[in-house]
Amino acid sequence: MSRPRLNRKIGFNPAVTYFKPQGIPMRNLEIVELTTEEMEAYRLRHSRGLDQKQAAEKMHTSASTYQRILYLAYEKIADALVNGKAIKIIK
């Protein structure tokens, strides 16, 4: 039996939840889903400039879990940018 998932602290509630390439209708785009948890990890590192340990503490998680979340966000954002996909932030 797996351990129950811990609630991580998310200090970000996005007003905009979709980003897409300009000039391409949404119906023609694939969508990459980014969780608010992944968005928070990305925001803390790149908007707030926190290091891994500080960001992990803010999210109430371990540094290794924070790093895993951040790298998932990197992969998804890179996929969307390189392959011309839309990004949807989900809760």
Stockholm file with secondary structure:
# STOCKHOLM 1.0

chainA/1-91         MSRPRLNRKIGFNPAVTYFKPQGIPMRNLEIVELTTEEMEAYRLRHSRGLDQKQAAEKMHTSASTYQRILYLAYEKIADALVNGKAIKIIK
#=GR chainA/1-91 SS CCCCCCCCCCCCCCSCCEECCTTSCGGGSCEEEEEHHHHHHHHHHHTSCCCHHHHHHHTTSCHHHHHHHHHHHHHHHHHHHHHTCEEEEEC
#=GC SS_cons        CCCCCCCCCCCCCCSCCEECCTTSCGGGSCEEEEEHHHHHHHHHHHTSCCCHHHHHHHTTSCHHHHHHHHHHHHHHHHHHHHHTCEEEEEC
//
